[in-house]
Amino acid sequence: MVIEFVCILIMKIKVSNLGVIKEAEIELKPLTVFIGRSGTGKTWTAHTLASIFSGYGFKEYLKAYSDKKNPIQYEILEQGIQEFLEVGNCQINLVEFAEQYAEKYINDAGRIAPNWLSHFLNTNRVNFNKLQISFLLNEFIKDLLNKIRKLSLDRKINFGSQLSLQILKQEDEDEIYFYRISEGNKDNFKLPVVLIRDLFSETILGIIHQCFYAYVYIFPTERTTYAGFPFSVQKRVLKSLEEEIDTEKSQPDKQKTQKITLGKSAVIQSLTSIIAGASVKTDDERQEEAEKNPQILEYINLANFLQEKILSGHVKVDSSTLQNEIIFQPSRDVNLEMQVASSMVKELAPLYLCLRYLVEPNELLIIDEPEMNLHPAAQVEIIEFLAMLVNAGIKILITTHSPYIVDHLSNLIKAAEYEDKESIKERFYLERTDAFIAQENVSVYLFEDGTAKDILQENGRIDWGTFADISDDINHIFP
């Protein structure tokens, strides 16, 4: 499946009764920033959204739909299934389907999210039964329809040697086609109704799901804790993971981590799958992807920029032993295990690996506290780098406590308004004009008092109130 479309994604979300959050309204944009004190609900909100938009949420939704536990029925889908069962082929207008059902689909997924959220977060002590989450797509629906039109899909499913199901969607067409191919005397052979229903639902709803975010990668704060284990992934595990990654590309409901149990929660598994998945992918395989999609080449270049300009070294996969081990080279003749690399390297190595080997356009990176273990100068550099990723077509959601990140984001927004951007780039740490980000692509929310407040002002300033007053307070303890 190929989905290629870069756009400004704006989606309004209302969250109620999520931990300490009584009610909050959030507008997701290409770069979304959650700030606030610890325990204000920003990470829970980010991970709840991850659970809905990820393959995990889709798998749970598909299971509920298959078991007929959802009140919503997709009439266009049901008509297509019935036609195929009767005559062996059908076509479904995907654009019409999305116009009618995309918003209903994502709201239905939000409705049943409380059923899976405890497992996703690996907690038995928290009850999410009162959680309510709703989505208003507004102009995002236009972007979603464009993605569907740009989508191409050519998939063949074999049932033995003489019977197969062909699924075809051509770029710039609205329709998707399903038809049965029979050889020999198999014309009268009937595929099970349940199987056909599941295949149709997986395909049609999977396309809609991926048009929100093609994939979701989570970088939790535990990423440095795992430096000693998941950076060395046994090769006997990699073959299984490689099969899962290949399946993920053609079957959106499959998670890359389904057969890998390196962590307990889905959040941790997302992190470990990034590291393991990068160990699977070779440079040649990634280069082949880049030849098909120039944006991937840009992500490779950005990954190299990250390691050279911020990490001041090179992250490598060493496959010379029984394990594929991630190492760091601060210089050509020095190889360090991740256990003895600097905390900044441990912090940013998963991001490098994701960019270098895995990420594709329209995917979402959720990063908890990107400032963790970074010198203030590196914190400023990392927000510039994240803005570069957004401008390259990757969606970013971060949680942060860092005044350096928040205050410098205002500078990047202001810089984007300058006509002669080249004349001011030397004022910035990375000296890149593609780090300047338009205000329309940014949303910033302060989590406090049981809600989330939009604090990005019309002039591009970020007003985070008492949260930003702490430095002034400590500077005036002694006159």
C-alpha positions in Angstrom: 0.0 0.0 0.0 1.3 3.5 -0.9 0.0 6.7 0.6 1.8 9.8 -0.3 0.4 13.2 0.5 1.8 16.1 2.5 -0.7 18.4 4.0 -1.6 20.5 7.0 -3.5 18.2 9.3 -5.9 19.9 11.7 -8.2 17.8 13.8 -10.2 18.9 16.9 -10.4 16.5 19.8 -12.4 16.7 23.0 -11.3 14.6 26.0 -13.3 14.1 29.2 -12.7 12.1 32.4 -9.2 11.0 31.6 -7.4 10.8 34.9 -7.1 14.3 36.3 -8.5 15.8 33.1 -12.1 16.7 33.5 -12.5 18.2 30.1 -10.1 19.4 27.4 -10.3 20.5 23.8 -7.2 20.0 21.6 -6.4 20.8 18.0 -3.9 18.4 16.5 -1.6 20.1 14.0 1.6 18.9 12.3 3.5 19.9 15.5 1.5 19.7 18.7 3.1 20.5 22.1 1.8 19.5 25.5 3.4 21.3 28.5 2.6 21.3 32.2 3.6 20.1 35.6 3.9 16.4 36.3 0.6 14.7 36.9 -1.5 17.1 34.8 -2.5 14.4 32.2 -0.4 15.4 29.2 1.3 12.0 28.8 -2.0 10.1 29.4 -3.6 12.2 26.7 -0.7 11.7 24.3 -0.7 7.9 24.9 -4.5 7.7 24.6 -4.4 9.3 21.2 -1.6 6.9 20.3 -3.7 4.0 21.2 -6.5 5.1 18.9 -4.4 6.1 15.9 -2.0 3.2 16.1 -2.3 -0.3 14.6 -3.1 -1.5 18.1 -6.3 0.6 18.2 -7.2 -0.5 14.7 -6.8 -4.2 15.6 -9.0 -3.8 18.6 -11.6 -1.9 16.6 -11.6 -4.5 13.9 -12.2 -7.3 16.4 -15.1 -5.4 17.9 -16.6 -4.8 14.5 -16.2 -8.5 13.5 -17.9 -9.5 16.7 -20.7 -7.1 15.9 -20.2 -5.2 19.1 -20.3 -1.8 17.4 -23.6 0.1 16.9 -22.3 1.6 13.6 -22.8 -0.4 10.5 -21.2 0.8 7.3 -23.9 0.4 4.6 -21.6 0.9 1.6 -19.2 -1.7 3.0 -22.0 -4.2 3.7 -23.5 -3.7 0.2 -20.1 -4.4 -1.3 -19.7 -7.6 0.7 -23.1 -8.8 -0.3 -22.4 -8.1 -4.0 -19.1 -10.0 -3.9 -20.8 -13.0 -2.2 -23.4 -13.1 -4.9 -21.4 -12.5 -8.1 -17.7 -12.9 -7.1 -16.7 -9.2 -7.7 -17.6 -5.7 -6.7 -16.3 -2.1 -6.5 -16.6 0.3 -3.6 -16.3 4.1 -4.0 -13.7 4.8 -1.3 -14.1 8.6 -1.5 -17.8 8.3 -1.0 -17.3 5.9 1.9 -14.9 8.3 3.6 -17.2 11.3 3.1 -19.9 9.4 4.9 -18.1 7.4 7.5 -14.5 8.7 8.3 -15.6 10.9 11.2 -18.1 8.3 12.4 -15.3 5.7 12.3 -12.8 7.6 14.4 -15.4 8.6 16.9 -16.5 5.0 17.2 -12.9 4.0 17.8 -12.7 6.7 20.5 -15.9 5.4 22.0 -14.6 1.9 22.6 -11.0 3.0 23.5 -11.8 2.6 27.3 -12.2 -1.1 26.6 -8.5 -1.5 25.6 -6.7 1.4 27.2 -5.8 -0.4 30.4 -4.1 -3.1 28.4 -2.4 -0.6 26.1 -0.9 1.2 29.1 -0.4 -2.1 31.1 -2.3 -1.0 34.2 -4.8 -3.0 36.3 -5.3 -0.2 38.8 -6.9 2.4 36.6 -10.5 2.3 35.4 -11.2 4.2 32.1 -14.9 3.5 31.9 -15.8 7.1 32.3 -13.5 8.3 29.6 -15.1 10.1 26.7 -13.2 11.2 23.6 -14.6 12.7 20.4 -13.2 14.0 17.1 -14.3 16.8 14.8 -12.5 16.5 11.5 -13.6 19.8 9.9 -11.3 20.7 7.0 -9.2 17.5 7.7 -11.8 15.5 5.8 -10.6 17.2 2.6 -7.0 16.1 3.3 -8.2 12.6 4.0 -10.1 12.4 0.7 -7.0 13.6 -1.2 -4.9 10.9 0.5 -7.4 8.3 -0.6 -7.3 9.5 -4.2 -3.5 9.3 -4.1 -3.5 5.8 -2.7 -2.5 2.8 -4.7 -3.1 -0.8 -3.7 -2.5 -4.1 -5.5 -2.9 -7.1 -3.3 -3.5 -10.8 -4.1 -4.6 -13.3 -1.5 -4.3 -16.9 -2.4 -6.6 -19.7 -1.2 -4.8 -22.8 -2.3 -3.3 -23.0 -5.8 -6.4 -22.4 -7.9 -8.4 -19.7 -6.1 -7.4 -16.1 -5.2 -8.9 -12.7 -4.2 -7.5 -9.7 -6.0 -7.8 -6.2 -4.5 -6.9 -3.2 -6.7 -6.9 0.5 -6.2 -5.2 2.8 -8.7 -3.8 6.2 -8.0 -6.1 9.1 -8.7 -9.2 6.9 -8.8 -12.0 6.8 -6.3 -12.9 3.2 -6.5 -11.4 0.0 -5.1 -12.1 -3.3 -6.8 -12.4 -6.8 -5.4 -12.7 -9.8 -7.6 -12.3 -13.5 -7.4 -9.9 -15.4 -9.7 -10.6 -19.1 -10.2 -8.7 -21.7 -12.1 -9.8 -25.2 -13.2 -13.2 -26.3 -11.7 -13.1 -23.9 -8.8 -15.8 -21.5 -10.1 -18.4 -22.9 -7.8 -16.2 -22.9 -4.7 -17.6 -20.5 -2.1 -15.3 -18.7 0.3 -16.6 -18.5 3.9 -18.8 -15.5 4.6 -16.9 -14.6 7.8 -13.6 -14.7 5.9 -14.9 -12.3 3.2 -16.4 -9.9 5.8 -13.1 -9.8 7.7 -11.1 -9.2 4.6 -13.3 -6.4 3.3 -13.5 -4.7 6.7 -9.8 -5.0 7.2 -9.1 -3.4 3.8 -11.7 -0.6 3.7 -11.5 0.4 7.3 -7.7 0.0 7.3 -7.4 2.5 4.5 -9.5 5.0 6.4 -7.4 4.4 9.5 -4.1 4.9 7.8 -5.3 8.1 6.2 -5.3 9.7 9.7 -1.7 8.6 10.4 0.0 6.0 8.4 1.8 4.7 11.5 2.4 5.8 15.1 5.8 5.6 16.8 6.0 6.2 20.5 9.2 7.4 22.3 8.4 7.1 26.0 10.7 8.4 28.8 11.8 4.8 29.4 13.9 4.9 26.2 17.1 5.5 28.0 16.4 2.8 30.6 16.2 0.3 27.8 19.6 1.1 26.4 21.2 -2.0 27.9 18.7 -4.5 26.5 16.7 -3.7 23.4 19.7 -2.2 21.6 21.0 -5.8 21.3 18.3 -7.9 19.6 18.9 -11.5 19.1 19.0 -12.5 15.4 16.6 -15.4 16.0 14.0 -12.9 16.9 14.6 -10.7 13.9 13.2 -13.0 11.2 9.9 -13.1 13.0 9.9 -9.3 13.3 10.9 -8.9 9.7 7.8 -10.9 8.6 5.7 -8.8 10.9 7.0 -5.6 9.4 6.3 -6.8 5.9 2.8 -7.8 6.9 2.3 -4.3 8.5 2.8 -2.6 5.1 0.1 -4.6 3.4 -2.3 -5.3 6.4 -2.7 -2.1 8.5 -4.3 -4.0 11.4 -1.1 -6.0 12.1 1.3 -4.5 14.7 5.0 -4.7 14.1 5.3 -5.8 17.7 2.7 -8.5 17.6 5.1 -11.4 17.9 7.8 -9.6 19.8 7.4 -9.4 23.6 10.3 -7.2 24.5 8.2 -5.0 26.7 4.9 -5.3 28.6 2.9 -2.3 27.6 2.1 -1.3 24.0 3.9 1.9 24.7 7.2 0.1 25.6 6.7 -2.4 22.7 6.5 0.6 20.3 9.9 1.7 21.5 11.5 -1.7 21.3 10.0 -2.4 17.9 11.7 0.8 16.6 15.1 -0.5 17.8 14.5 -4.0 16.7 13.0 -3.0 13.4 16.0 -0.7 12.6 18.2 -3.7 13.3 16.3 -5.7 10.7 16.5 -3.1 7.9 19.6 -3.0 5.8 21.0 0.1 4.2 20.3 -1.3 0.8 16.7 -2.0 1.6 16.2 1.5 2.9 17.9 2.9 -0.2 15.4 0.9 -2.4 12.6 2.6 -0.5 14.2 6.0 -1.0 14.4 5.4 -4.8 10.6 4.8 -4.9 9.9 7.7 -2.6 12.2 10.8 -2.5 10.8 11.9 0.9 12.4 8.8 2.4 15.8 10.0 1.1 15.1 13.3 2.9 14.5 11.4 6.1 17.8 9.5 5.7 19.6 12.8 5.2 17.9 14.3 8.3 18.9 11.2 10.3 22.5 11.8 9.2 22.2 15.4 10.1 21.0 14.5 13.6 24.0 12.2 14.3 26.6 14.5 12.8 25.4 17.9 14.1 23.8 17.0 17.5 25.2 13.6 18.5 28.7 14.4 17.1 29.2 10.8 16.1 27.6 7.9 14.3 25.1 5.3 15.4 25.8 1.9 13.8 24.3 -1.6 13.7 27.1 -4.1 14.3 26.1 -7.5 12.8 29.5 -9.1 13.2 28.5 -11.2 16.3 25.6 -13.4 17.2 23.5 -10.4 18.0 22.7 -7.3 16.0 24.0 -4.7 18.4 23.5 -0.9 18.2 26.8 0.9 18.9 28.0 4.5 18.9 31.1 5.8 17.2 32.3 9.1 18.6 35.2 8.8 16.2 36.3 6.4 13.5 38.5 4.2 15.7 36.2 4.1 18.8 33.2 1.8 19.2 31.0 2.1 22.3 28.2 -0.1 23.5 25.1 1.9 24.2 25.5 1.1 27.9 28.6 3.3 28.1 27.6 5.9 25.6 26.5 9.3 26.9 22.9 9.8 28.1 22.2 12.2 25.2 23.2 9.4 22.7 20.9 6.9 24.5 18.2 9.5 24.4 18.4 10.3 20.7 19.6 7.0 19.2 16.0 5.6 18.9 15.0 8.8 17.0 18.0 8.4 14.7 17.2 4.7 14.0 13.5 5.5 13.3 14.4 8.2 10.8 17.2 6.3 9.2 15.4 3.0 8.7 11.7 3.2 9.3 9.7 6.4 9.1 7.6 7.3 6.1 5.5 10.4 5.2 2.4 11.1 7.2 3.5 9.1 10.2 3.2 10.3 13.7 6.1 10.5 16.3 5.0 10.9 19.9 8.0 11.9 22.0 7.8 12.2 25.8 10.1 14.9 27.0 12.6 15.3 24.1 14.7 17.5 26.4 15.5 14.5 28.7 19.2 14.3 29.4 20.1 17.1 27.0 22.2 20.2 27.8 20.2 23.4 27.3 22.0 24.1 24.0 21.0 20.6 22.8 17.4 21.2 23.8 17.3 24.3 21.6 18.8 22.2 18.8 16.3 19.4 19.2 13.3 21.7 18.8 14.8 23.1 15.7 15.4 19.6 14.4 11.8 18.5 15.2 10.5 21.5 13.3 12.7 20.3 10.3 11.0 16.9 10.6 7.5 18.5 10.5 8.5 20.6 7.4 9.6 17.3 5.8 6.1 15.7 6.2 6.4 13.9 9.5 3.8 14.7 12.2 5.1 15.3 15.8 3.5 15.4 19.2 5.7 16.1 22.2 5.2 16.5 25.9 7.7 18.8 27.6 8.7 20.7 30.7 11.5 22.6 29.0 11.4 26.4 28.9 14.2 26.3 26.3 12.1 24.2 23.9 8.9 26.3 24.4 10.5 29.7 24.3 12.6 28.8 21.3 9.6 27.5 19.4 8.3 31.1 19.5 11.5 32.2 17.8 11.0 29.6 15.1 7.5 30.7 14.5 8.6 34.3 14.3 11.4 33.4 11.9 9.0 31.8 9.5 7.4 35.2 8.9 10.6 36.7 7.6 10.8 37.2 3.8 14.6 37.0 3.8 15.1 33.9 5.9 18.7 33.4 4.8 19.6 36.6 6.4 18.6 35.4 9.9 19.5 31.7 9.9 22.9 32.3 11.6 21.0 33.5 14.7 19.8 29.9 15.2 21.8 26.9 16.5 21.5 24.6 13.5 21.5 27.5 11.0 18.8 25.9 8.8 15.9 27.8 7.4 13.8 24.6 7.2 13.7 24.8 11.0 11.5 27.8 10.7 7.9 26.7 11.2 4.7 28.5 10.2 2.3 29.2 13.1 -0.6 27.5 11.3 1.3 24.2 11.7 1.8 24.5 15.5 -0.5 24.1 18.5 0.6 24.4 22.1 -1.4 23.4 25.2 -0.8 24.0 28.9 -2.2 21.2 31.0 -3.4 22.4 34.4 -6.5 22.5 36.7 -8.1 19.5 34.9 -8.0 21.0 31.4 -5.7 22.0 28.6 -5.4 25.6 27.6 -4.4 26.9 24.1 -1.5 29.2 24.9 -0.2 30.0 21.5 -1.1 33.6 20.9 -1.9 35.2 17.6 1.4 37.0 17.6 3.3 33.7 17.9 4.1 34.1 21.6 3.6 31.2 23.9 2.1 32.3 27.2 2.6 29.6 29.8 1.8 31.8 32.8 3.0 30.7 36.2 4.9 27.7 34.7 7.3 30.2 33.2 7.6 32.3 36.3 9.7 29.8 38.3 13.0 31.0 36.9 12.1 34.5 37.9 11.1 33.3 41.4 14.4 31.6 42.1 16.4 34.5 40.7 14.8 36.7 43.3 15.2 34.5 46.4 18.2 36.6 47.4 18.4 40.3 46.3 
